[in-house]
């Protein structure tokens, strides 16, 4: 989860204020001191930290908070609002032409994930903006940079224009743009050379490429792990190229968060996209309000819904609901659901978007390999068994054959079939509930169908509670 460490510390500081009927100046001062330390440890620029804390304190000590019946909640609201303001108020869309060919120039230091994110952008804009992209390989200096982009192109089925490493980047870009016009491409993404450090020849080359391509968007890829150094890099590129947006990469790593919280404020360059993993669909539009909610443990339901909508269409969801209600859910359907969930991202990341679960899943050990094991088990079933789960439930010989075929233990096959039957039964009951019953379950006033409280254990030791099927 992005900003996991920073998020945990800020939530801990604010938790001391929430739920209290009254807070005084010392309580707020103590909380702000802890948040100040958390932000500085996250490598946020000290000037930003100072202004942020002063702004929050001024509002938190005002009449609106002190006379409120829920002063702690009001302080959290103020911190949220100030975080959103710090990161840019609202999402800034990418600059693209309404008609004709749009050109996106991608720049950055070596190792920032530039080439990978050119591929991600091509994939994202093709799917979401219905564009026909061409990627131009203009990085002739880094070993295998061209090969990497060509490989990504094959993987995504996106064409790559390249002329090898012996042609000047300026010539490659010029010829590539001519090729794009002649062949009906309406989006061109130019992958430029990075360096281990900023130098004058690199900047001059980029200035010339900018003049040749006349880009609609100049995106700077910034490694989220670089902290405050990212601000200096952004300023240097901005002075020479007039950067129009940032693409923050490696946000899924154990990053301290300083870059995301500093760049927008210090340079006025909006963060437009974030890269959250190695997969080609792991790129998101940057929404300051959603990121602030995730930092404060409020979840990110909107992003979760968007991810679900990208994997499921309405007709498909209705058909699946009908299958659940009729008890006709099969292993083929189950396999399809697993693949759709995998497509949405890591399970831990998805759970982190649910309000209230962010801090609880930190130490949760979720083994994503189990999805692979389940796919192997279902893949070892016959077509008849996948369409008729009841054939396997009480058949020892079938389970043994599936175990041998999938390379998983008999116990795992047994466990999967039991869990599948329980899930099928629960979903059938859930789908038959009326709105009043559903509301009671959602508010915790009634148990989830199919679950019952665990019975206290006899003997020594306290019962830790929990649920069983």
C-alpha positions in Angstrom: 0.0 0.0 0.0 1.3 3.5 -0.8 2.7 5.5 2.1 2.2 2.5 4.5 4.6 3.7 7.2 3.6 7.4 7.0 -0.1 6.4 7.0 0.3 4.2 10.1 2.1 7.0 12.0 -0.4 9.8 11.2 -3.4 7.5 11.9 -1.8 6.7 15.3 -1.4 10.4 16.1 -4.9 11.3 15.2 -6.4 8.3 16.9 -5.6 9.9 20.3 -8.0 12.7 19.4 -10.9 10.9 17.9 -13.8 9.6 20.0 -13.2 12.2 22.7 -15.8 14.7 23.8 -13.3 17.4 24.4 -9.8 18.3 23.3 -7.6 21.2 24.5 -4.7 23.1 22.9 -2.1 20.7 24.4 -3.8 17.7 22.9 -3.7 19.3 19.5 -0.1 20.5 20.0 1.0 17.0 20.9 -0.7 15.4 17.9 0.8 18.0 15.5 4.2 17.4 16.9 4.0 13.7 16.1 2.6 14.4 12.6 5.5 16.8 12.0 8.0 14.1 12.9 6.2 11.6 10.7 6.3 13.9 7.7 10.0 14.8 8.2 10.8 11.1 8.5 8.9 10.6 5.2 11.4 13.0 3.6 8.8 15.7 3.0 10.5 19.2 2.5 10.8 20.9 5.9 9.2 24.2 4.6 6.2 22.2 3.5 6.0 20.5 6.8 6.2 23.8 8.7 3.4 25.4 6.6 1.2 22.3 6.7 1.4 22.0 10.5 0.9 25.7 11.1 -2.2 25.6 8.8 -3.7 22.6 10.5 -3.1 24.1 14.0 -4.6 27.4 13.1 -7.8 25.7 11.9 -7.8 23.1 14.7 -7.6 25.7 17.4 -10.5 27.6 15.9 -14.1 27.8 17.2 -15.4 25.3 14.8 -13.4 22.5 16.5 -13.3 23.6 20.1 -17.1 23.9 20.3 -17.8 20.8 18.3 -19.4 17.7 19.9 -16.8 15.6 18.0 -13.6 17.8 18.1 -11.3 14.9 17.2 -13.2 14.1 14.1 -13.1 17.7 13.1 -9.3 17.7 13.4 -9.1 14.6 11.2 -11.3 16.4 8.6 -8.9 19.4 8.7 -5.8 17.2 8.2 -7.6 15.5 5.3 -8.5 18.8 3.6 -4.9 20.2 4.1 -3.4 17.0 2.7 -5.6 17.3 -0.4 -4.6 20.9 -0.9 -1.0 20.0 -0.5 -1.2 17.3 -3.3 -3.1 19.4 -5.7 -6.8 19.6 -4.9 -8.1 17.6 -7.8 -6.9 15.2 -10.5 -5.4 16.9 -13.6 -6.3 15.1 -16.9 -3.6 14.3 -19.5 -3.4 16.8 -22.4 -4.6 15.2 -25.6 -5.9 16.6 -28.8 -9.6 16.1 -29.5 -8.8 15.2 -33.1 -5.6 14.4 -35.0 -2.4 13.0 -33.5 -1.4 13.6 -29.8 2.2 13.4 -28.8 3.4 12.5 -25.3 7.1 13.1 -24.5 8.3 11.0 -21.5 11.5 12.1 -19.7 13.3 11.3 -16.5 16.4 9.9 -14.9 17.7 6.4 -15.5 16.2 3.8 -13.2 12.9 5.8 -12.7 10.9 3.2 -14.6 10.5 5.4 -17.7 10.5 2.8 -20.4 8.1 0.5 -18.5 5.7 3.4 -17.9 5.8 4.4 -21.6 4.3 0.9 -22.2 1.8 1.3 -19.3 0.7 4.6 -20.7 0.2 3.2 -24.2 -1.9 0.4 -22.7 -3.9 2.7 -20.5 -4.7 5.4 -23.1 -5.6 2.7 -25.7 -8.1 1.1 -23.4 -9.5 4.3 -21.7 -9.3 6.8 -24.5 -9.7 4.4 -27.5 -6.5 5.6 -29.1 -4.2 3.8 -31.5 -0.7 4.3 -30.0 2.8 4.1 -31.5 5.8 4.0 -29.2 9.1 5.6 -30.4 12.3 4.1 -29.0 14.6 7.2 -28.8 16.8 6.0 -25.9 20.0 4.8 -27.8 22.3 5.0 -24.8 21.1 2.6 -22.2 21.9 -1.1 -23.1 18.8 -3.0 -24.1 16.5 0.0 -23.7 15.2 -0.5 -27.3 14.9 -4.2 -26.9 12.9 -3.6 -23.7 10.4 -1.3 -25.4 10.1 -3.7 -28.4 9.4 -6.6 -25.9 6.7 -4.5 -24.2 5.3 -3.6 -27.6 4.9 -7.3 -28.5 3.4 -8.1 -25.0 0.8 -5.3 -25.4 0.3 -5.6 -29.2 1.5 -2.0 -29.6 3.8 -1.1 -32.5 7.3 0.3 -31.7 9.2 2.5 -34.1 13.0 2.1 -33.8 16.1 2.7 -35.9 18.7 1.0 -33.7 21.4 2.7 -31.6 23.5 4.2 -34.4 20.9 6.9 -35.4 20.6 10.2 -33.5 17.5 10.4 -31.2 16.4 13.6 -33.0 16.3 11.8 -36.4 14.5 8.8 -34.8 11.8 11.0 -33.4 11.4 13.0 -36.7 11.1 9.8 -38.8 8.9 8.2 -36.2 6.4 11.0 -36.3 6.3 10.9 -40.1 5.7 7.1 -39.9 2.8 7.7 -37.4 1.1 10.2 -39.6 1.4 8.0 -42.7 0.0 4.9 -40.9 -3.0 6.4 -39.1 -1.7 6.5 -35.5 -3.4 9.1 -33.3 -1.1 8.8 -30.3 2.7 8.8 -30.1 4.6 8.2 -27.0 8.4 9.0 -27.1 10.7 7.1 -24.8 13.8 9.3 -24.3 17.2 8.6 -22.8 17.7 8.8 -19.0 20.9 9.5 -17.2 22.3 8.6 -13.7 22.5 12.4 -13.1 21.3 15.5 -14.9 23.8 16.9 -17.4 23.8 19.6 -20.1 24.1 17.4 -23.2 21.1 15.3 -22.1 19.0 18.4 -21.5 20.0 19.9 -24.8 19.1 16.7 -26.6 15.6 16.8 -24.9 15.2 20.5 -25.9 15.8 19.6 -29.5 13.5 16.6 -29.4 10.8 18.8 -27.9 11.2 21.3 -30.7 10.9 18.5 -33.3 7.9 16.8 -31.8 6.0 19.8 -30.4 4.4 17.5 -27.7 1.0 18.0 -26.2 2.2 16.5 -22.9 5.7 16.3 -21.3 5.6 13.8 -18.5 8.5 13.5 -16.0 8.8 10.1 -14.5 9.8 10.4 -10.8 10.9 7.5 -8.6 8.8 7.9 -5.4 11.7 6.4 -3.4 13.9 9.4 -4.1 12.2 11.7 -1.6 13.2 15.4 -1.6 15.8 14.8 -4.4 12.8 14.3 -6.7 11.9 18.0 -6.2 15.4 19.1 -7.4 15.1 16.8 -10.4 11.7 18.1 -11.3 12.8 21.8 -11.0 15.8 21.2 -13.4 13.7 19.4 -16.0 10.9 22.0 -15.6 13.3 24.9 -16.2 14.5 23.5 -19.5 11.3 21.7 -20.9 8.3 23.3 -19.1 7.1 19.9 -17.8 3.3 19.6 -17.9 2.9 16.7 -15.5 4.6 14.0 -13.3 4.3 10.3 -13.4 5.1 9.0 -9.9 6.6 5.4 -10.2 7.3 2.7 -7.6 4.5 3.9 -5.3 3.9 0.3 -4.3 7.4 0.0 -2.8 8.3 0.8 0.8 8.5 4.5 -0.1 8.6 7.2 2.5 6.2 9.4 0.5 8.2 12.7 0.4 8.1 13.0 -3.4 4.3 12.9 -3.7 3.8 15.3 -0.9 6.5 17.7 -2.0 6.6 17.9 -5.8 3.2 19.5 -6.4 3.7 22.2 -3.7 7.3 23.0 -4.6 7.1 23.0 -8.4 3.4 23.5 -9.2 3.8 20.5 -11.6 0.7 18.3 -11.2 1.1 14.6 -10.5 -1.0 13.0 -13.3 -0.3 9.3 -13.0 1.0 6.8 -10.4 2.7 3.5 -11.1 1.9 0.8 -8.6 3.6 -2.4 -9.8 5.3 -4.3 -12.6 2.2 -5.3 -14.5 1.3 -3.3 -17.6 -2.2 -2.4 -16.2 -0.9 -1.2 -12.9 -1.1 2.5 -13.6 -3.7 4.9 -12.1 -4.7 8.5 -12.5 -3.6 10.4 -9.4 -6.5 11.7 -7.3 -5.2 13.9 -4.4 -8.5 13.4 -2.4 -8.4 9.6 -2.7 -4.7 9.4 -1.8 -5.4 11.6 1.3 -8.2 9.2 2.3 -5.8 6.3 2.0 -3.1 8.0 4.1 -5.7 8.6 6.8 -7.1 5.1 6.7 -10.4 6.2 5.2 -10.1 3.7 2.3 -10.5 4.4 -1.4 -13.8 3.1 -2.5 -14.0 5.0 -5.7 -10.8 3.5 -7.1 -11.9 0.1 -5.9 -15.2 0.5 -7.9 -13.3 1.7 -11.0 -11.1 -1.3 -10.9 -14.1 -3.6 -10.5 -15.9 -1.8 -13.4 -12.8 -2.3 -15.6 -13.0 -6.1 -14.9 -16.8 -6.6 -14.9 -19.5 -5.3 -17.2 -23.1 -4.9 -16.0 -24.6 -7.8 -18.0 -21.9 -10.2 -16.8 -22.5 -9.2 -13.2 -26.3 -9.7 -13.6 -25.7 -13.2 -15.1 -23.4 -14.1 -12.2 -25.9 -12.9 -9.7 -28.6 -15.1 -11.3 -26.3 -18.1 -11.2 -25.6 -17.5 -7.5 -29.3 -17.1 -6.8 -30.2 -20.4 -8.6 -27.2 -22.2 -7.1 -25.7 -22.8 -10.6 -22.3 -21.4 -9.7 -19.6 -23.7 -11.2 -15.8 -24.1 -11.0 -15.6 -22.5 -14.4 -17.3 -19.4 -12.9 -15.1 -19.6 -9.8 -12.0 -19.7 -12.0 -13.2 -16.7 -14.0 -13.8 -14.7 -10.8 -10.3 -15.5 -9.6 -8.7 -14.2 -12.8 -10.8 -11.0 -12.7 -9.7 -10.4 -9.1 -6.0 -11.0 -10.1 -6.5 -8.5 -12.9 -7.6 -5.8 -10.5 -4.3 -6.0 -8.6 -2.9 -7.5 -5.4 -5.5 -8.7 -2.9 -3.7 -6.9 -0.1 -3.9 -3.7 -2.1 -7.6 -4.1 -2.8 -8.4 -4.8 0.9 -6.4 -1.6 1.8 -9.0 0.4 -0.3 -11.8 -0.7 2.0 -12.5 1.9 4.7 -11.2 0.8 8.1 -9.2 -2.2 6.9 -6.0 -0.3 6.0 -4.3 -0.6 9.4 -5.6 -4.1 10.0 -4.1 -5.8 7.0 -0.5 -4.5 7.6 0.6 -7.8 9.2 -1.8 -9.9 7.3 0.1 -12.6 5.4 -1.8 -13.0 2.1 -0.2 -15.7 -0.1 -1.1 -14.7 -3.7 0.4 -18.0 -4.9 -2.8 -19.7 -3.6 -4.6 -18.3 -6.6 -2.1 -20.2 -8.8 -2.7 -23.4 -6.8 -6.5 -23.1 -7.1 -6.1 -22.5 -10.9 -4.0 -25.7 -11.1 -6.5 -27.7 -9.1 -9.5 -26.5 -11.3 -7.4 -27.1 -14.4 -7.0 -30.7 -13.4 -10.7 -31.3 -13.3 -12.6 -32.7 -16.3 -15.0 -30.5 -18.2 -17.9 -32.4 -16.7 -16.6 -31.9 -13.1 -16.0 -28.1 -13.6 -19.6 -27.7 -14.8 -21.0 -30.0 -12.1 -19.2 -29.4 -8.7 -21.4 -32.0 -7.0 -19.5 -34.8 -8.8 -16.4 -34.1 -6.8 -17.8 -33.3 -3.4 -18.2 -36.9 -2.1 -15.9 -38.7 -4.5 -12.6 -39.8 -3.0 -11.3 -41.2 -6.4 -12.0 -38.0 -8.2 -10.2 -35.9 -5.5 -7.3 -38.3 -5.6 -7.0 -38.0 -9.4 -7.2 -34.1 -9.2 -4.6 -34.1 -6.5 -2.2 -36.1 -8.7 -2.9 -34.0 -11.7 -2.4 -30.6 -10.0 0.5 -31.6 -7.8 -1.4 -30.4 -4.7 -2.2 -32.4 -1.7 -5.4 -34.3 -1.1 -6.1 -32.1 1.9 -5.9 -29.0 -0.3 -8.5 -30.5 -2.8 -10.7 -31.4 0.1 -10.4 -27.9 1.6 -11.2 -26.2 -1.7 -14.3 -28.2 -2.4 -15.6 -27.6 1.1 -15.0 -23.9 0.9 -16.5 -23.7 -2.6 -19.7 -25.4 -1.4 -19.9 -23.1 1.6 -19.4 -20.0 -0.5 -22.1 -21.2 -3.0 -24.6 -21.8 -0.2 -23.8 -18.4 1.5 -24.2 -16.5 -1.8 -27.5 -18.2 -2.6 -28.8 -17.2 0.8 -27.5 -13.7 0.4 -29.0 -13.2 -3.0 -32.4 -14.2 -1.7 -32.4 -11.7 1.1 -34.7 -8.6 1.0 -33.4 -5.0 1.3 -34.2 -4.8 5.1 -32.2 -8.0 5.8 -29.3 -6.8 3.6 -29.2 -3.5 5.4 -29.0 -5.2 8.8 -26.1 -7.3 7.6 -24.2 -4.3 6.1 -24.6 -2.4 9.4 -23.5 -5.3 11.5 -26.9 -5.8 13.1 -27.3 -9.3 11.7 -24.6 -12.0 11.0 -23.6 -12.8 7.5 -25.7 -15.7 6.2 -23.9 -19.0 6.7 -21.7 -17.8 9.6 -22.2 -18.5 13.2 -20.2 -17.5 16.3 -17.5 -20.0 17.3 -18.3 -22.0 20.5 -16.1 -21.3 23.6 -13.3 -23.8 23.9 -13.3 -26.0 27.1 -10.4 -26.1 29.4 -7.7 -23.5 30.2 -7.2 -20.2 28.4 -9.5 -17.6 27.2 -11.7 -18.0 24.1 -10.5 -15.6 21.5 -13.9 -15.6 19.6 -14.0 -15.5 15.9 -16.3 -17.2 13.4 -16.7 -20.6 11.7 -18.8 -21.8 8.9 
